[in-house]
Structure formats: C-alpha cells, structure tokens
Amino acid sequence: MNFEEFSQDNLVAIFNAVTAEMSEPIFLVDQALRIQYVNRSFVAYFKRDIGEIIEQPFGEALGCGNRANDKRICSFTTYCGACEIRASLHHVLDKTIERAEFELVREFVIAGETLIRHFKIKISRLELNGLPYALCFMNDLRETDQWRMIQDPDLSV
C-alpha cells in the first residue's frame, strides 16, 4: 500500500501516534494563528489544560510574556508586530518561505510563573483538506552546553 492510499482517518491516527511519542512541544495553527492541535508534550511543558489551548491564539496558549507584560491578548500587544514566531507563521502559511527555523529567547508565563526560555523553533507548512496550517516544533535549548556557556561564560574555558 502506498502512503497516498491511506484514508484521512488513518493519516490522522499515524500523525497522532508519531507526535504523541515526541518529547518536544508541538502545535498546529490555522491561518488565523489559532491552535488546532497540540501533542502531550506541549500540554505538559506549558502546564495548561487542553481546553485552555485549542482554538486559542498561539501566544495565549504559549503563555507569551509580552502578552502578560502588556496585559493584552495575543495579536494586540506592543511587541506582536516584531514577534518572530508570528512573522514566521505568517510567512510559512502564505508560502513566502517553505519553512522557518530560528532560535528565540523570551519570557513565558508557565503555571503563573514568569520564566525565560530558549527555544529552537522549526515551522513547516501542511495542507489539510485544502486549507493551510503551520506545524511548529519547539526544542528547549536550556540544557544544552551552548546555553550553559551563555549563562556562565567561565564554563567555556
């Protein structure tokens, strides 16, 4: 059987099985940049109930620190126009670029606590039922040697 012969339901089951086993947080957004899917790692990492995530603007679901600092919702903070995640999601969805990959250091509010996180973010475009979506992988780099050297330059000796 060729991959193209799988039904939509079978493809969804395969996708869910693969992403469920991944340790990095993954989310899928629609053209309005609202979360349509997250894996278990996303729910555990950001410490939110699934009902607080699905159909929410991505910045709300991620606990964007700029949103909290401005006391405004995602899309309406003073920083949103310069947000690299937002710009990359738009570029991928609009086919301006095929995929995006970048590092981001930013404050996030997780379980009521403001924390600085360093992510390597990868975004790819998917088309499902004729509609564009962006799939985002977030790899937390805080435990890498590179991050430890940034925090304590004496370690690089």
N, CA, C and O atoms as a GROMACS GRO file, in nm:
protein
  628
    1MET      N    1   0.085  -0.118   0.000
    1MET     CA    2   0.000   0.000   0.000
    1MET      C    3   0.090   0.124   0.000
    1MET      O    4   0.184   0.134   0.079
    2ASN      N    5   0.061   0.218  -0.087
    2ASN     CA    6   0.133   0.345  -0.092
    2ASN      C    7   0.076   0.440   0.012
    2ASN      O    8  -0.040   0.430   0.051
    3PHE      N    9   0.160   0.533   0.056
    3PHE     CA   10   0.118   0.631   0.156
    3PHE      C   11  -0.004   0.709   0.108
    3PHE      O   12  -0.092   0.742   0.188
    4GLU      N   13  -0.010   0.738  -0.022
    4GLU     CA   14  -0.121   0.815  -0.078
    4GLU      C   15  -0.254   0.742  -0.068
    4GLU      O   16  -0.360   0.805  -0.080
    5GLU      N   17  -0.251   0.613  -0.046
    5GLU     CA   18  -0.372   0.533  -0.040
    5GLU      C   19  -0.437   0.531   0.098
    5GLU      O   20  -0.548   0.480   0.113
    6PHE      N   21  -0.369   0.583   0.198
    6PHE     CA   22  -0.426   0.586   0.332
    6PHE      C   23  -0.543   0.682   0.337
    6PHE      O   24  -0.543   0.786   0.271
    7SER      N   25  -0.642   0.647   0.416
    7SER     CA   26  -0.756   0.737   0.435
    7SER      C   27  -0.716   0.853   0.526
    7SER      O   28  -0.615   0.846   0.595
    8GLN      N   29  -0.795   0.959   0.524
    8GLN     CA   30  -0.770   1.074   0.612
    8GLN      C   31  -0.766   1.032   0.758
    8GLN      O   32  -0.681   1.078   0.834
    9ASP      N   33  -0.858   0.943   0.798
    9ASP     CA   34  -0.861   0.895   0.936
    9ASP      C   35  -0.733   0.819   0.973
    9ASP      O   36  -0.681   0.834   1.083
   10ASN      N   37  -0.683   0.736   0.880
   10ASN     CA   38  -0.559   0.662   0.906
   10ASN      C   39  -0.440   0.757   0.917
   10ASN      O   40  -0.353   0.736   1.001
   11LEU      N   41  -0.436   0.860   0.833
   11LEU     CA   42  -0.328   0.957   0.839
   11LEU      C   43  -0.330   1.034   0.972
   11LEU      O   44  -0.226   1.061   1.031
   12VAL      N   45  -0.449   1.068   1.017
   12VAL     CA   46  -0.462   1.136   1.146
   12VAL      C   47  -0.413   1.044   1.258
   12VAL      O   48  -0.343   1.090   1.349
   13ALA      N   49  -0.448   0.917   1.252
   13ALA     CA   50  -0.404   0.822   1.354
   13ALA      C   51  -0.252   0.808   1.354
   13ALA      O   52  -0.190   0.801   1.460
   14ILE      N   53  -0.190   0.803   1.236
   14ILE     CA   54  -0.044   0.795   1.225
   14ILE      C   55   0.019   0.921   1.283
   14ILE      O   56   0.113   0.914   1.361
   15PHE      N   57  -0.033   1.037   1.244
   15PHE     CA   58   0.018   1.165   1.292
   15PHE      C   59   0.011   1.172   1.445
   15PHE      O   60   0.108   1.211   1.510
   16ASN      N   61  -0.104   1.134   1.502
   16ASN     CA   62  -0.122   1.136   1.647
   16ASN      C   63  -0.026   1.041   1.717
   16ASN      O   64   0.030   1.075   1.821
   17ALA      N   65  -0.006   0.923   1.660
   17ALA     CA   66   0.085   0.825   1.720
   17ALA      C   67   0.229   0.876   1.719
   17ALA      O   68   0.300   0.861   1.818
   18VAL      N   69   0.271   0.935   1.610
   18VAL     CA   70   0.409   0.985   1.600
   18VAL      C   71   0.430   1.103   1.694
   18VAL      O   72   0.528   1.104   1.769
   19THR      N   73   0.342   1.201   1.692
   19THR     CA   74   0.363   1.320   1.774
   19THR      C   75   0.346   1.291   1.923
   19THR      O   76   0.406   1.359   2.007
   20ALA      N   77   0.265   1.192   1.957
   20ALA     CA   78   0.247   1.156   2.098
   20ALA      C   79   0.377   1.106   2.160
   20ALA      O   80   0.399   1.121   2.280
   21GLU      N   81   0.463   1.046   2.079
   21GLU     CA   82   0.589   0.991   2.129
   21GLU      C   83   0.702   1.093   2.131
   21GLU      O   84   0.810   1.064   2.182
   22MET      N   85   0.680   1.210   2.076
   22MET     CA   86   0.786   1.311   2.070
   22MET      C   87   0.792   1.387   2.203
   22MET      O   88   0.690   1.419   2.263
   23SER      N   89   0.914   1.415   2.247
   23SER     CA   90   0.932   1.483   2.375
   23SER      C   91   0.925   1.635   2.363
   23SER      O   92   0.909   1.703   2.464
   24GLU      N   93   0.938   1.688   2.243
   24GLU     CA   94   0.932   1.833   2.228
   24GLU      C   95   0.789   1.879   2.207
   24GLU      O   96   0.709   1.810   2.144
   25PRO      N   97   0.756   1.998   2.260
   25PRO     CA   98   0.621   2.052   2.238
   25PRO      C   99   0.598   2.081   2.089
   25PRO      O  100   0.683   2.136   2.021
   26ILE      N  101   0.481   2.041   2.042
   26ILE     CA  102   0.442   2.062   1.903
   26ILE      C  103   0.303   2.123   1.902
   26ILE      O  104   0.216   2.083   1.979
   27PHE      N  105   0.283   2.222   1.812
   27PHE     CA  106   0.149   2.274   1.794
   27PHE      C  107   0.122   2.302   1.647
   27PHE      O  108   0.214   2.323   1.568
   28LEU      N  109  -0.006   2.301   1.612
   28LEU     CA  110  -0.052   2.325   1.476
   28LEU      C  111  -0.148   2.443   1.481
   28LEU      O  112  -0.242   2.444   1.560
   29VAL      N  113  -0.124   2.544   1.393
   29VAL     CA  114  -0.213   2.659   1.388
   29VAL      C  115  -0.277   2.671   1.251
   29VAL      O  116  -0.222   2.626   1.150
   30ASP      N  117  -0.396   2.733   1.249
   30ASP     CA  118  -0.464   2.762   1.124
   30ASP      C  119  -0.422   2.901   1.074
   30ASP      O  120  -0.332   2.963   1.132
   31GLN      N  121  -0.485   2.948   0.968
   31GLN     CA  122  -0.449   3.078   0.911
   31GLN      C  123  -0.473   3.195   1.006
   31GLN      O  124  -0.409   3.299   0.993
   32ALA      N  125  -0.563   3.179   1.100
   32ALA     CA  126  -0.589   3.284   1.200
   32ALA      C  127  -0.492   3.276   1.317
   32ALA      O  128  -0.504   3.350   1.414
   33LEU      N  129  -0.394   3.185   1.307
   33LEU     CA  130  -0.292   3.160   1.409
   33LEU      C  131  -0.353   3.112   1.541
   33LEU      O  132  -0.302   3.142   1.650
   34ARG      N  133  -0.462   3.038   1.528
   34ARG     CA  134  -0.525   2.976   1.644
   34ARG      C  135  -0.482   2.829   1.650
   34ARG      O  136  -0.475   2.760   1.548
   35ILE      N  137  -0.454   2.784   1.770
   35ILE     CA  138  -0.408   2.646   1.791
   35ILE      C  139  -0.519   2.548   1.755
   35ILE      O  140  -0.633   2.560   1.801
   36GLN      N  141  -0.485   2.450   1.671
   36GLN     CA  142  -0.580   2.347   1.633
   36GLN      C  143  -0.541   2.209   1.685
   36GLN      O  144  -0.624   2.118   1.693
   37TYR      N  145  -0.414   2.194   1.721
   37TYR     CA  146  -0.366   2.065   1.771
   37TYR      C  147  -0.241   2.090   1.854
   37TYR      O  148  -0.161   2.177   1.822
   38VAL      N  149  -0.225   2.014   1.960
   38VAL     CA  150  -0.100   2.009   2.037
   38VAL      C  151  -0.075   1.864   2.075
   38VAL      O  152  -0.168   1.783   2.084
   39ASN      N  153   0.052   1.831   2.098
   39ASN     CA  154   0.082   1.697   2.146
   39ASN      C  155   0.086   1.697   2.299
   39ASN      O  156   0.076   1.802   2.362
   40ARG      N  157   0.101   1.579   2.357
   40ARG     CA  158   0.103   1.567   2.503
   40ARG      C  159   0.217   1.647   2.565
   40ARG      O  160   0.203   1.703   2.674
   41SER      N  161   0.329   1.652   2.496
   41SER     CA  162   0.445   1.724   2.549
   41SER      C  163   0.416   1.873   2.562
   41SER      O  164   0.464   1.938   2.655
   42PHE      N  165   0.338   1.928   2.469
   42PHE     CA  166   0.300   2.070   2.477
   42PHE      C  167   0.217   2.094   2.603
   42PHE      O  168   0.244   2.187   2.679
   43VAL      N  169   0.118   2.010   2.625
   43VAL     CA  170   0.031   2.023   2.742
   43VAL      C  171   0.114   2.014   2.871
   43VAL      O  172   0.094   2.093   2.963
   44ALA      N  173   0.205   1.918   2.877
   44ALA     CA  174   0.287   1.900   2.997
   44ALA      C  175   0.386   2.016   3.016
   44ALA      O  176   0.404   2.065   3.127
   45TYR      N  177   0.450   2.059   2.907
   45TYR     CA  178   0.552   2.164   2.916
   45TYR      C  179   0.492   2.297   2.960
   45TYR      O  180   0.545   2.363   3.050
   46PHE      N  181   0.382   2.336   2.897
   46PHE     CA  182   0.323   2.466   2.927
   46PHE      C  183   0.221   2.461   3.041
   46PHE      O  184   0.165   2.563   3.080
   47LYS      N  185   0.199   2.341   3.094
   47LYS     CA  186   0.115   2.321   3.214
   47LYS      C  187  -0.022   2.386   3.200
   47LYS      O  188  -0.065   2.466   3.284
   48ARG      N  189  -0.089   2.350   3.091
   48ARG     CA  190  -0.222   2.405   3.066
   48ARG      C  191  -0.316   2.292   3.030
   48ARG      O  192  -0.275   2.190   2.975
   49ASP      N  193  -0.443   2.311   3.061
   49ASP     CA  194  -0.544   2.214   3.020
   49ASP      C  195  -0.569   2.230   2.871
   49ASP      O  196  -0.556   2.339   2.816
   50ILE      N  197  -0.605   2.122   2.807
   50ILE     CA  198  -0.628   2.124   2.662
   50ILE      C  199  -0.736   2.226   2.626
   50ILE      O  200  -0.729   2.287   2.519
   51GLY      N  201  -0.835   2.246   2.712
   51GLY     CA  202  -0.940   2.344   2.687
   51GLY      C  203  -0.891   2.488   2.688
   51GLY      O  204  -0.956   2.576   2.633
   52GLU      N  205  -0.776   2.512   2.750
   52GLU     CA  206  -0.716   2.646   2.752
   52GLU      C  207  -0.624   2.667   2.632
   52GLU      O  208  -0.565   2.775   2.618
   53ILE      N  209  -0.611   2.566   2.548
   53ILE     CA  210  -0.516   2.571   2.437
   53ILE      C  211  -0.586   2.573   2.300
   53ILE      O  212  -0.562   2.662   2.219
   54ILE      N  213  -0.670   2.474   2.277
   54ILE     CA  214  -0.732   2.458   2.145
   54ILE      C  215  -0.822   2.578   2.113
   54ILE      O  216  -0.898   2.624   2.198
   55GLU      N  217  -0.810   2.626   1.990
   55GLU     CA  218  -0.883   2.742   1.937
   55GLU      C  219  -0.837   2.876   1.996
   55GLU      O  220  -0.900   2.979   1.970
   56GLN      N  221  -0.729   2.874   2.073
   56GLN     CA  222  -0.675   2.998   2.130
   56GLN      C  223  -0.566   3.054   2.039
   56GLN      O  224  -0.499   2.977   1.969
   57PRO      N  225  -0.546   3.186   2.038
   57PRO     CA  226  -0.430   3.241   1.966
   57PRO      C  227  -0.302   3.177   2.023
   57PRO      O  228  -0.294   3.151   2.143
   58PHE      N  229  -0.204   3.152   1.936
   58PHE     CA  230  -0.087   3.077   1.980
   58PHE      C  231  -0.016   3.142   2.099
   58PHE      O  232   0.033   3.071   2.186
   59GLY      N  233  -0.009   3.275   2.105
   59GLY     CA  234   0.058   3.344   2.215
   59GLY      C  235  -0.011   3.322   2.349
   59GLY      O  236   0.054   3.316   2.453
   60GLU      N  237  -0.144   3.311   2.343
   60GLU     CA  238  -0.219   3.282   2.466
   60GLU      C  239  -0.185   3.143   2.516
   60GLU      O  240  -0.160   3.123   2.635
   61ALA      N  241  -0.184   3.045   2.425
   61ALA     CA  242  -0.157   2.907   2.462
   61ALA      C  243  -0.014   2.888   2.512
   61ALA      O  244   0.011   2.808   2.602
   62LEU      N  245   0.081   2.963   2.453
   62LEU     CA  246   0.220   2.953   2.493
   62LEU      C  247   0.250   3.028   2.622
   62LEU      O  248   0.353   3.004   2.686
   63GLY      N  249   0.162   3.117   2.662
   63GLY     CA  250   0.188   3.200   2.779
   63GLY      C  251   0.291   3.308   2.749
   63GLY      O  252   0.379   3.335   2.831
   64CYS      N  253   0.281   3.367   2.632
   64CYS     CA  254   0.377   3.470   2.590
   64CYS      C  255   0.394   3.577   2.698
   64CYS      O  256   0.295   3.634   2.745
   65GLY      N  257   0.517   3.603   2.736
   65GLY     CA  258   0.545   3.702   2.839
   65GLY      C  259   0.507   3.843   2.799
   65GLY      O  260   0.472   3.924   2.884
   66ASN      N  261   0.514   3.873   2.669
   66ASN     CA  262   0.476   4.006   2.622
   66ASN      C  263   0.327   4.030   2.642
   66ASN      O  264   0.285   4.142   2.675
   67ARG      N  265   0.249   3.929   2.624
   67ARG     CA  266   0.105   3.937   2.646
   67ARG      C  267   0.077   3.968   2.792
   67ARG      O  268  -0.007   4.052   2.824
   68ALA      N  269   0.148   3.900   2.879
   68ALA     CA  270   0.130   3.922   3.023
   68ALA      C  271   0.179   4.061   3.064
   68ALA      O  272   0.114   4.129   3.143
   69ASN      N  273   0.294   4.103   3.011
   69ASN     CA  274   0.350   4.233   3.048
   69ASN      C  275   0.263   4.350   3.001
   69ASN      O  276   0.247   4.448   3.073
   70ASP      N  277   0.206   4.338   2.880
   70ASP     CA  278   0.121   4.444   2.825
   70ASP      C  279  -0.023   4.435   2.876
   70ASP      O  280  -0.102   4.528   2.860
   71LYS      N  281  -0.056   4.321   2.937
   71LYS     CA  282  -0.193   4.296   2.984
   71LYS      C  283  -0.292   4.307   2.868
   71LYS      O  284  -0.400   4.364   2.881
   72ARG      N  285  -0.251   4.251   2.754
   72ARG     CA  286  -0.335   4.247   2.634
   72ARG      C  287  -0.331   4.106   2.579
   72ARG      O  288  -0.241   4.028   2.610
   73ILE      N  289  -0.430   4.073   2.498
   73ILE     CA  290  -0.433   3.939   2.440
   73ILE      C  291  -0.339   3.931   2.321
   73ILE      O  292  -0.300   4.032   2.263
   74CYS      N  293  -0.303   3.809   2.286
   74CYS     CA  294  -0.216   3.782   2.172
   74CYS      C  295  -0.273   3.850   2.048
   74CYS      O  296  -0.394   3.846   2.024
   75SER      N  297  -0.188   3.911   1.971
   75SER     CA  298  -0.218   3.987   1.849
   75SER      C  299  -0.231   4.136   1.876
   75SER      O  300  -0.229   4.215   1.782
   76PHE      N  301  -0.243   4.176   2.002
   76PHE     CA  302  -0.266   4.316   2.033
   76PHE      C  303  -0.164   4.376   2.129
   76PHE      O  304  -0.187   4.485   2.182
   77THR      N  305  -0.051   4.307   2.154
   77THR     CA  306   0.050   4.366   2.241
   77THR      C  307   0.137   4.461   2.158
   77THR      O  308   0.132   4.461   2.035
   78THR      N  309   0.215   4.541   2.226
   78THR     CA  310   0.304   4.634   2.156
   78THR      C  311   0.418   4.560   2.087
   78THR      O  312   0.484   4.616   2.000
   79TYR      N  313   0.441   4.434   2.124
   79TYR     CA  314   0.551   4.357   2.066
   79TYR      C  315   0.508   4.269   1.948
   79TYR      O  316   0.593   4.227   1.871
   80CYS      N  317   0.380   4.240   1.933
   80CYS     CA  318   0.333   4.144   1.832
   80CYS      C  319   0.385   4.173   1.691
   80CYS      O  320   0.413   4.081   1.615
   81GLY      N  321   0.397   4.301   1.656
   81GLY     CA  322   0.447   4.337   1.523
   81GLY      C  323   0.590   4.294   1.498
   81GLY      O  324   0.630   4.280   1.383
   82ALA      N  325   0.667   4.272   1.604
   82ALA     CA  326   0.806   4.231   1.591
   82ALA      C  327   0.827   4.085   1.632
   82ALA      O  328   0.940   4.038   1.640
   83CYS      N  329   0.719   4.013   1.659
   83CYS     CA  330   0.728   3.875   1.708
   83CYS      C  331   0.778   3.783   1.596
   83CYS      O  332   0.716   3.773   1.490
   84GLU      N  333   0.891   3.717   1.622
   84GLU     CA  334   0.949   3.628   1.522
   84GLU      C  335   0.863   3.504   1.498
   84GLU      O  336   0.857   3.452   1.386
   85ILE      N  337   0.798   3.456   1.602
   85ILE     CA  338   0.710   3.340   1.583
   85ILE      C  339   0.594   3.379   1.492
   85ILE      O  340   0.566   3.310   1.394
   86ARG      N  341   0.528   3.489   1.523
   86ARG     CA  342   0.414   3.536   1.444
   86ARG      C  343   0.453   3.559   1.298
   86ARG      O  344   0.384   3.513   1.207
   87ALA      N  345   0.562   3.630   1.276
   87ALA     CA  346   0.607   3.661   1.140
   87ALA      C  347   0.639   3.532   1.064
   87ALA      O  348   0.602   3.517   0.948
   88SER      N  349   0.707   3.439   1.129
   88SER     CA  350   0.743   3.313   1.063
   88SER      C  351   0.621   3.229   1.031
   88SER      O  352   0.613   3.169   0.924
   89LEU      N  353   0.524   3.224   1.123
   89LEU     CA  354   0.400   3.151   1.095
   89LEU      C  355   0.330   3.211   0.972
   89LEU      O  356   0.285   3.137   0.885
   90HIS      N  357   0.321   3.344   0.966
   90HIS     CA  358   0.258   3.409   0.850
   90HIS      C  359   0.334   3.377   0.721
   90HIS      O  360   0.272   3.344   0.620
   91HIS      N  361   0.466   3.388   0.725
   91HIS     CA  362   0.546   3.362   0.604
   91HIS      C  363   0.530   3.218   0.555
   91HIS      O  364   0.521   3.194   0.435
   92VAL      N  365   0.528   3.124   0.648
   92VAL     CA  366   0.511   2.983   0.609
   92VAL      C  367   0.370   2.960   0.556
   92VAL      O  368   0.352   2.894   0.453
   93LEU      N  369   0.269   3.013   0.624
   93LEU     CA  370   0.131   2.994   0.578
   93LEU      C  371   0.106   3.059   0.442
   93LEU      O  372   0.032   3.005   0.360
   94ASP      N  373   0.167   3.175   0.419
   94ASP     CA  374   0.149   3.248   0.292
   94ASP      C  375   0.241   3.198   0.182
   94ASP      O  376   0.239   3.252   0.071
   95LYS      N  377   0.322   3.096   0.210
   95LYS     CA  378   0.418   3.038   0.116
   95LYS      C  379   0.528   3.136   0.076
   95LYS      O  380   0.593   3.116  -0.027
   96THR      N  381   0.551   3.240   0.156
   96THR     CA  382   0.662   3.330   0.131
   96THR      C  383   0.794   3.255   0.149
   96THR      O  384   0.891   3.278   0.077
   97ILE      N  385   0.795   3.165   0.248
   97ILE     CA  386   0.908   3.075   0.270
   97ILE      C  387   0.853   2.934   0.288
   97ILE      O  388   0.739   2.916   0.332
   98GLU      N  389   0.935   2.836   0.255
   98GLU     CA  390   0.890   2.696   0.266
   98GLU      C  391   0.883   2.650   0.411
   98GLU      O  392   0.787   2.584   0.453
   99ARG      N  393   0.986   2.685   0.487
   99ARG     CA  394   0.989   2.651   0.630
   99ARG      C  395   1.074   2.753   0.701
   99ARG      O  396   1.156   2.823   0.640
  100ALA      N  397   1.055   2.762   0.831
  100ALA     CA  398   1.131   2.857   0.912
  100ALA      C  399   1.202   2.782   1.022
  100ALA      O  400   1.153   2.680   1.072
  101GLU      N  401   1.320   2.832   1.059
  101GLU     CA  402   1.396   2.774   1.169
  101GLU      C  403   1.475   2.888   1.233
  101GLU      O  404   1.548   2.960   1.166
  102PHE      N  405   1.459   2.903   1.364
  102PHE     CA  406   1.527   3.011   1.434
  102PHE      C  407   1.534   2.979   1.583
  102PHE      O  408   1.464   2.891   1.633
  103GLU      N  409   1.619   3.054   1.653
  103GLU     CA  410   1.627   3.044   1.798
  103GLU      C  411   1.559   3.166   1.859
  103GLU      O  412   1.561   3.275   1.802
  104LEU      N  413   1.499   3.145   1.974
  104LEU     CA  414   1.424   3.250   2.040
  104LEU      C  415   1.446   3.243   2.191
  104LEU      O  416   1.431   3.137   2.251
  105VAL      N  417   1.482   3.355   2.250
  105VAL     CA  418   1.491   3.365   2.396
  105VAL      C  419   1.385   3.465   2.437
  105VAL      O  420   1.387   3.581   2.394
  106ARG      N  421   1.292   3.421   2.521
  106ARG     CA  422   1.180   3.508   2.558
  106ARG      C  423   1.121   3.463   2.691
  106ARG      O  424   1.138   3.350   2.735
  107GLU      N  425   1.049   3.557   2.754
  107GLU     CA  426   0.976   3.524   2.877
  107GLU      C  427   0.844   3.456   2.842
  107GLU      O  428   0.774   3.496   2.748
  108PHE      N  429   0.812   3.353   2.918
  108PHE     CA  430   0.684   3.285   2.908
  108PHE      C  431   0.627   3.273   3.048
  108PHE      O  432   0.701   3.257   3.145
  109VAL      N  433   0.497   3.282   3.059
  109VAL     CA  434   0.431   3.262   3.188
  109VAL      C  435   0.378   3.119   3.188
  109VAL      O  436   0.286   3.084   3.114
  110ILE      N  437   0.438   3.037   3.273
  110ILE     CA  438   0.404   2.895   3.281
  110ILE      C  439   0.361   2.866   3.424
  110ILE      O  440   0.438   2.884   3.518
  111ALA      N  441   0.240   2.820   3.439
  111ALA     CA  442   0.182   2.790   3.572
  111ALA      C  443   0.194   2.910   3.665
  111ALA      O  444   0.226   2.895   3.783
  112GLY      N  445   0.169   3.030   3.611
  112GLY     CA  446   0.170   3.151   3.691
  112GLY      C  447   0.307   3.209   3.720
  112GLY      O  448   0.318   3.312   3.786
  113GLU      N  449   0.412   3.145   3.672
  113GLU     CA  450   0.549   3.190   3.697
  113GLU      C  451   0.612   3.240   3.567
  113GLU      O  452   0.603   3.172   3.464
  114THR      N  453   0.674   3.358   3.570
  114THR     CA  454   0.741   3.412   3.452
  114THR      C  455   0.880   3.351   3.443
  114THR      O  456   0.962   3.366   3.534
  115LEU      N  457   0.905   3.282   3.332
  115LEU     CA  458   1.030   3.209   3.311
  115LEU      C  459   1.092   3.248   3.178
  115LEU      O  460   1.020   3.271   3.081
  116ILE      N  461   1.223   3.254   3.172
  116ILE     CA  462   1.292   3.278   3.045
  116ILE      C  463   1.320   3.143   2.982
  116ILE      O  464   1.374   3.053   3.046
  117ARG      N  465   1.283   3.129   2.856
  117ARG     CA  466   1.305   3.005   2.782
  117ARG      C  467   1.384   3.034   2.655
  117ARG      O  468   1.369   3.140   2.594
  118HIS      N  469   1.467   2.939   2.619
  118HIS     CA  470   1.548   2.947   2.496
  118HIS      C  471   1.507   2.830   2.408
  118HIS      O  472   1.537   2.714   2.439
  119PHE      N  473   1.440   2.860   2.299
  119PHE     CA  474   1.389   2.756   2.209
  119PHE      C  475   1.459   2.760   2.074
  119PHE      O  476   1.497   2.867   2.025
  120LYS      N  477   1.474   2.645   2.014
  120LYS     CA  478   1.499   2.634   1.871
  120LYS      C  479   1.363   2.599   1.813
  120LYS      O  480   1.303   2.498   1.850
  121ILE      N  481   1.314   2.682   1.723
  121ILE     CA  482   1.179   2.665   1.668
  121ILE      C  483   1.188   2.631   1.520
  121ILE      O  484   1.262   2.694   1.445
  122LYS      N  485   1.113   2.530   1.480
  122LYS     CA  486   1.104   2.490   1.340
  122LYS      C  487   0.956   2.492   1.301
  122LYS      O  488   0.872   2.437   1.371
  123ILE      N  489   0.927   2.556   1.188
  123ILE     CA  490   0.789   2.567   1.142
  123ILE      C  491   0.780   2.517   0.999
  123ILE      O  492   0.859   2.558   0.913
  124SER      N  493   0.685   2.430   0.972
  124SER     CA  494   0.661   2.376   0.838
  124SER      C  495   0.515   2.395   0.802
  124SER      O  496   0.428   2.403   0.889
  125ARG      N  497   0.489   2.401   0.673
  125ARG     CA  498   0.352   2.419   0.623
  125ARG      C  499   0.291   2.284   0.592
  125ARG      O  500   0.358   2.195   0.538
  126LEU      N  501   0.165   2.268   0.627
  126LEU     CA  502   0.086   2.149   0.592
  126LEU      C  503  -0.041   2.196   0.523
  126LEU      O  504  -0.090   2.305   0.551
  127GLU      N  505  -0.092   2.115   0.436
  127GLU     CA  506  -0.223   2.143   0.378
  127GLU      C  507  -0.313   2.026   0.414
  127GLU      O  508  -0.286   1.911   0.379
  128LEU      N  509  -0.420   2.057   0.484
  128LEU     CA  510  -0.516   1.956   0.528
  128LEU      C  511  -0.654   1.995   0.478
  128LEU      O  512  -0.702   2.105   0.504
  129ASN      N  513  -0.718   1.903   0.406
  129ASN     CA  514  -0.849   1.929   0.348
  129ASN      C  515  -0.850   2.060   0.267
  129ASN      O  516  -0.948   2.134   0.268
  130GLY      N  517  -0.740   2.086   0.198
  130GLY     CA  518  -0.730   2.202   0.112
  130GLY      C  519  -0.700   2.334   0.184
  130GLY      O  520  -0.696   2.439   0.121
  131LEU      N  521  -0.679   2.329   0.316
  131LEU     CA  522  -0.652   2.450   0.392
  131LEU      C  523  -0.509   2.448   0.447
  131LEU      O  524  -0.459   2.342   0.484
  132PRO      N  525  -0.443   2.565   0.451
  132PRO     CA  526  -0.305   2.569   0.502
  132PRO      C  527  -0.300   2.574   0.655
  132PRO      O  528  -0.383   2.637   0.720
  133TYR      N  529  -0.202   2.504   0.708
  133TYR     CA  530  -0.174   2.504   0.851
  133TYR      C  531  -0.024   2.513   0.869
  133TYR      O  532   0.053   2.479   0.778
  134ALA      N  533   0.019   2.559   0.984
  134ALA     CA  534   0.161   2.562   1.016
  134ALA      C  535   0.184   2.472   1.137
  134ALA      O  536   0.117   2.484   1.239
  135LEU      N  537   0.282   2.383   1.124
  135LEU     CA  538   0.319   2.290   1.229
  135LEU      C  539   0.448   2.340   1.291
  135LEU      O  540   0.548   2.361   1.222
  136CYS      N  541   0.447   2.359   1.423
  136CYS     CA  542   0.559   2.421   1.493
  136CYS      C  543   0.618   2.324   1.595
  136CYS      O  544   0.547   2.269   1.680
  137PHE      N  545   0.750   2.304   1.586
  137PHE     CA  546   0.824   2.221   1.680
  137PHE      C  547   0.909   2.314   1.767
  137PHE      O  548   0.977   2.402   1.715
  138MET      N  549   0.904   2.294   1.898
  138MET     CA  550   0.976   2.381   1.991
  138MET      C  551   1.074   2.297   2.074
  138MET      O  552   1.032   2.217   2.158
  139ASN      N  553   1.202   2.317   2.050
  139ASN     CA  554   1.304   2.243   2.124
  139ASN      C  555   1.366   2.335   2.229
  139ASN      O  556   1.427   2.436   2.194
  140ASP      N  557   1.351   2.301   2.356
  140ASP     CA  558   1.405   2.382   2.466
  140ASP      C  559   1.556   2.359   2.473
  140ASP      O  560   1.602   2.248   2.498
  141LEU      N  561   1.633   2.466   2.451
  141LEU     CA  562   1.779   2.455   2.446
  141LEU      C  563   1.847   2.486   2.579
  141LEU      O  564   1.970   2.488   2.585
  142ARG      N  565   1.773   2.508   2.683
  142ARG     CA  566   1.834   2.548   2.810
  142ARG      C  567   1.932   2.447   2.866
  142ARG      O  568   2.023   2.484   2.939
  143GLU      N  569   1.914   2.322   2.834
  143GLU     CA  570   2.002   2.219   2.890
  143GLU      C  571   2.121   2.186   2.801
  143GLU      O  572   2.200   2.097   2.834
  144THR      N  573   2.136   2.256   2.690
  144THR     CA  574   2.250   2.229   2.602
  144THR      C  575   2.375   2.296   2.654
  144THR      O  576   2.367   2.392   2.732
  145ASP      N  577   2.490   2.248   2.612
  145ASP     CA  578   2.618   2.309   2.652
  145ASP      C  579   2.625   2.454   2.608
  145ASP      O  580   2.677   2.539   2.680
  146GLN      N  581   2.573   2.484   2.489
  146GLN     CA  582   2.576   2.621   2.437
  146GLN      C  583   2.500   2.716   2.532
  146GLN      O  584   2.549   2.825   2.561
  147TRP      N  585   2.383   2.676   2.579
  147TRP     CA  586   2.303   2.760   2.668
  147TRP      C  587   2.376   2.780   2.802
  147TRP      O  588   2.378   2.891   2.855
  148ARG      N  589   2.435   2.673   2.856
  148ARG     CA  590   2.507   2.685   2.982
  148ARG      C  591   2.625   2.781   2.970
  148ARG      O  592   2.654   2.854   3.064
  149MET      N  593   2.693   2.782   2.853
  149MET     CA  594   2.806   2.873   2.834
  149MET      C  595   2.758   3.018   2.824
  149MET      O  596   2.828   3.109   2.868
  150ILE      N  597   2.641   3.041   2.767
  150ILE     CA  598   2.586   3.176   2.760
  150ILE      C  599   2.557   3.226   2.902
  150ILE      O  600   2.585   3.341   2.934
  151GLN      N  601   2.502   3.139   2.985
  151GLN     CA  602   2.467   3.177   3.121
  151GLN      C  603   2.589   3.192   3.210
  151GLN      O  604   2.590   3.275   3.301
  152ASP      N  605   2.695   3.111   3.186
  152ASP     CA  606   2.817   3.116   3.267
  152ASP      C  607   2.937   3.106   3.174
  152ASP      O  608   2.986   2.995   3.149
  153PRO      N  609   2.987   3.220   3.122
  153PRO     CA  610   3.098   3.219   3.026
  153PRO      C  611   3.224   3.149   3.078
  153PRO      O  612   3.305   3.104   2.997
  154ASP      N  613   3.243   3.137   3.210
  154ASP     CA  614   3.360   3.070   3.263
  154ASP      C  615   3.361   2.921   3.230
  154ASP      O  616   3.466   2.857   3.236
  155LEU      N  617   3.246   2.864   3.194
  155LEU     CA  618   3.240   2.723   3.159
  155LEU      C  619   3.308   2.693   3.027
  155LEU      O  620   3.344   2.579   3.001
  156SER      N  621   3.326   2.794   2.942
  156SER     CA  622   3.383   2.772   2.808
  156SER      C  623   3.534   2.755   2.813
  156SER      O  624   3.597   2.725   2.711
  157VAL      N  625   3.593   2.775   2.929
  157VAL     CA  626   3.740   2.764   2.942
  157VAL      C  627   3.781   2.620   2.940
  157VAL      O  628   3.900   2.589   2.950
   0.00000   0.00000   0.00000
